[in-house]
Amino acid sequence: MDPLLGDCSLDVLRRRRGWKWTEYPPDVLPAWVAEMDFDLAEPIKDTVREAITAGDCGYPHPIGLGEAYGEFAQQRFGWAPGPRQVFAIPDVMTGIVEVLQEVTPHGSGVVINPPVYPPFFFRLRMAGRRVVEAPLSRTADGYYHLDLEAVDAALAADDVAAYLLCSPHNPTGRVWSREDLISVAGVCERRGVVLIVDEIHAPLALPGARHIPFLSLGLDRDLARRTFTFTSATKGWNIPGLKCGVAVVGDRQAAGALERRWEGLLASHLGVLATVAAFRDGLPWLDAVCAQLDQNRVQLAKLLDQHLPAVGYLPPEASFLAWLDCRSLDIADPAARFLDRGRVAVTAGPDFGEQGSRFVRLNMGTSPALLEEIVRRMGSAVGAGQPMPSAG
């Protein structure tokens, strides 16, 4: 691996006290929650160390965040929002929920595209909104697509007020095309709904794919007033524990919704500082991560062919999450089998909606060596039918 990423030593990783490495016993290899194993980028480490040394752990101010994100977006996506379009938030889901509570009626419906990120279901319900499903379509070759007819029909239903789009999509790894996004804009404009776009995995678009920021499309003025996009450095630079996301708007009316909710949207001060450092000085590290993930997605295909040839897999176009079709294994709960007999923790497919039945999501954001051990254990769990010996 690139020296910027470290070596993902298992002894070092097991000293981490975050959720990923403490949820299961030490003989389990965690490949579930969306957090990578690589070392942090040095500019982020330096920034946080400097703040702590200076006793700078007070309340946050988003100074420099809008400029830093605009510079990053220009370099990465060819689009530069102005600083006044950019707002600090604690995390993407909190931003989404606060905005929906501000701009949609209590009890109204929000359309989502399962299989999709589990909090899209439970956080919306916690916020008093009704989940309306417009599932992705899936072709015979396994590729997922937005079903715009299903989306349109769902948005036309009574009391539906918003559409929540995941772009790039989690867990399938799809990067939606410009044509896909233009079609979404047309449907939302015609139906007069609020459009929320989760772009948290955008920095991790892999070679061969290009993420298109929704607000770069040049939206109709009325739709721009109802469109909110959310992203973060947390996935791209592996800093979810520092608690800072980014909301971007294309119109002052949309900005007002965030301004009115400001006290519910306070980010972490260290998170703001780290995010600015990531966007401004962390691109070499991000490039190294994307190159490694590109290698890992190819390696995963070879490993599955060797150890789990019955499992369906299409390499993701973005991020470090692999969506595995385990239906041919004829196991009711493949995630439980991989954990119980292989001592590998993956995320169960039904968490992403009923469309995920007998699928699992696997985190491949680790070293090639650990990825190989993860898949080897999973294959043993299916083939041998006996628990793996403890790894200690």
N, C-alpha and C positions, 0 to 999 in steps of 0.2 A: 504494500500500500504506500501511498504518498506519505512521506514523513510528517506532513502537516496534520495527518489524521491519527497519528499514533499507531499502536499495534493491536489494540483491543485485547490486551492481556486479560485473561479470565480472572486472575488473582486481583488485578486492579479494579476490574468492573464489579466484582463482588463486594468491594469496599464502598461502593456507592450506596447511598441511603434513600434514593428516590423510589417511587412506586414500582418501577419496572424490576428492580433488583431486590426488592424486599417482599413482594407479594407472595412468592413461592419459596419452598425450601431450597437450600443451596445446591441440591443435586438436579434442579430443574434449570434448563436453559430457556430464558425468557425471549420469545420472539412475537410478542403480542402488542403491547401499547406502542403508540407511534412516537418512539424516541430512539434516536440512533446511539450507537456505542462509541463513536469516534471522539477523540479529544476535542476540546473547544478551540476555536480560533484564537490565536494569540492576541489580536487587537481587542477582543471581548474580554479575555482574561486581564489584560493590562488595564482596561478601562474600569472594570469592577474593582480590581485591587487598588487602583488609585483613589477611587471614591471611598472605599472602606478605610484606607489609610488616612484620608483627610476627614474622616468622620462624616462623610457626605451621604447620609442615609435618611434624609428627610422626605417631605412630601414632594411629589413629582411636578416637574414643569416640562412641557413638551418642546422646549427650546431646541431648535435645530432638527427636529424629527421630520417636519414637512419637507425641508430642503434636502435632507439626506435621502428620504424615500423618493423624492422627485428625481434626484440624480441617479439613484439606483434604477428606477423604472425607465428613465431615458436610456441608460446604458444597456439594460437587459431587454427591454420591450419596445424601445423606440417611441416612448410616450412619457411625457413629463407633466404630471399634475402640479398645480401651484401649491405653495405651502399652506394657503388658507383652505385648500380642499382636503387636507390631511389632519386627522385627529388621533390622538393617543387613546387607547382603550386597554382594559386589563387583559382581555383575551378575545378571540374571535367570537366564540359562542355567547359570551356576556354582551358583547356589542350587538350581535344579531338580536338577542332577546330584548335588550333595552330599546332598540329602535322599533322592533315590532310592537312592543307595548306602547310606544309613543304614537305610532302612525296607523295602527290597525285596531279595530274594535275588539274588546274582550269577547272571547268565544268564536271569533271568526276563523275561517279556515286558511291554512297555509299549505301550498302544494310542494311536495318533495318528490325526488326520483329514486326510490329504492331499487336495488340494495344501496344503502347510503349510510354515512357516518352516524353511529347510534344516537349521539345527543340531538340530532335533528328530530328524533321522535320524542325523547323524554324531556328535553329542555323546552320544547314548544308546548308540551302538555303542562309542564310546571308553570309556564307563563300564561296559562289560560287560553291557549290557542288550539284549534282542532287540526290534527294532521290529516291531509288529503293526499293520497298516493297517486302518482302518475309514473308507474315503474318504467325503468329503462327497457328498451327492447333488446333482444339478443339474437344474433344471426346464427346460422348453423355452424359457422366457423368459430363461434365463441365470442365474437366482438359485441360490445355493448354500444348502444346508440340512444340518443335522446329521441323519445317518441313524441313528436310535436303535436300530433293529433290527440294523444292522451293528455298532454299538458294543456292544450286548448280546451278540451272537454272538462278537465278538472277545474280550470280557472273560470269556466262559465257557470259552475254550480253556484247555488245560492249561498250567500254569506262567505264566499272565498275572497280574501282580501290581498293575498300576497303569494309570491312564488319564491322559494328558496332554492337556488341553484348552486351545486358544488362544482367548482371549476378551477383547477383540475379535479377530477372526480375521485373520491375516496369511497369504496375500496378498489374500484376497477382500474384506477390509474389512467383513465382516458383524459386526454387533453382535447377539449372541444375546438372545432375549427371555427374560423371567422364566419363561415356560412351558418354553422350551428347557432352561433351567438346572435347573428343578425336575425335568424328565424325566431329565436327566443324574444328578442327585442320587439319584433313585429307582433307576436302573440300578446305580450304584456302591454304594449301600446294599445292594441285593439280592445283588450279586456279592461284596461284602466286600473290595473293592480299595482301594488308595491312590488318592486323587484329587489331581492337581497341576493348578493353573490358572494359566496365563500371562496376566496382565492388563496387560502393559506398555503397550499402546496405549490403555488406559482413559481417561487424561486428554484424549484427542483424539477422543472421541465428538462427532460433528458435528451441527448442527441437524437435528432430526427423529428422532434416535436417543438412547436413554438407556442407558448402561452400568449393568448390575446387578452389583455385587461379589458373587462367589459366596458369601462368608461372611455376607452380609447376609440370606440366605434363611432363616436359623434352622434349621440342620441338625440331624438326629437326632444324639444324643450320640456314638454309635459312629462315624458318618461324620465328625463334626467332629474326632474323634481321628485320622482318617486323611486329613484335607484340609489342603492347603498352598496358599496363593495367593501369587503373586509379581507385583510391579509395580515402577515406577521413575519418576523424573522425567526419565530420559534421553531418551525419545522425545518426551514432551510439551514439554520445555524445551530439547531439542537439546544435551544434555551427556553423551553416551556416553563421551567421553574422560576424564571425571572419576571414573568407576568407583564408582558406588554404586547399589544397588538396594534393594528393600524386600521382605521376606517377612512375611506376615501369617498367623496361626494363630487357630483358634477354640477351642483346648483346651490345657490345660497339658501333656498327653501329647504333642501335636504339637510344642509349644514345646521339649520335651526333645530332640527330634531335632536341632533347630537348635542348641541349647546344646551338645550333644555334638560338633558339627562346627564349633564357633566358630573354631578356628584356620585352617580351610580357607575361612572365609567373611569374612575381614577386608576391609572396604571401604576405599576411599581416604579419608583424612581430609578433603581438600579436597572430595571428592565428597559426604561427609556434610554438610559445611557448606553446599555449594551446593544440595543437595537440600532441606535445611531452609528455605533462603531461597526456593527455588522454591515449595514448598508453602505457605509463610506469606505471601510478599510478591509472588509471581509470577503471580497470577491475572489481572491486567489484560493482561499480555503473552500469557498462554495464551488469553485470550478473543480477542485480536487475531489470534493464529495460527489459531484455529478459524474465525474469520470469513474470513480469507484463504483457508484451505483449502476452505471452503464455496464461495467464488467460483471457486477454481481447478478444483474438480471439475466445475462447470458449464461453465467455459471449455474444459476438456479435451474434453468431449463435443462442443462446437461445432468445436474444432480438428480432432478426429478425423473428424467429418463432412465437413470441408473437405478435409483432406489424406490421410486414411486411411479412407474410408467403408466399406471391407470389414472393418475391425477391430471386433470386438465389445467393448463396454464398458458396465458398470453402475457408476455413481458409488458409491464406498465410503461406508459409513455411519460410518466412523471412520478417522482417521489420514490420511497423505499418500501412500499407495501405491495405484496403480491396476493392476488385473489385466486385461490386454488379451488378448483372444482373436484370435489371428492365423491361425487355421486356414484361413480363406477366402483368405488370400494365397497359399496353396500354396507356401510356402517351408519347407524342412526345418528350418532354424535361423534364425528371424527375428531373434533377438538378434544373431547374427553378421552378418546383413545390415545391420541398423541401425548396427552399429559400423563395419563395413568400408566401406560406401557412404554412410552418413549422418553418421558421426563422432559418434554418440550411443551412450553405454553404458547399457544397461538390463540387468536381471537375467533370465537365461534361465529359462523356465518349468520345464524338467525338473529344475532345482535343488530344486524344491518337491515332487518326486515325479513318477512317470510320468504322472500326471493333468495335469501342466503341459506336456506335449508341444505345441509350437507356440503356447504362450502366452508372454508376457513380463510382467514387473513393472516399472512405470515410477514413478519418484519425482517427485511433483508439488509437493514442498515447496520451492518457489522462487518467483520473481517471475513475474507474468503474461507479461512480455516474454521471459524465458528459457524459460518453458513453451511459448510460441508458437514460438520458434526450435527447440526440441527436436522438437516435432511436425512442423514444416515440414521439418526435416532427415530425419526418419523417412519422411515421405511421399515426399520426393525419392529416398530410398534404394530405395524400392519402385517408384516410377514411372519414374525416369530410367535406372536401371540402371548409373549411372556414379558413381565416388567423388565426394564433396563436395569443393570446393576447400578448402584449408587456411584455418582461421579465424585462424591466427597465435597 
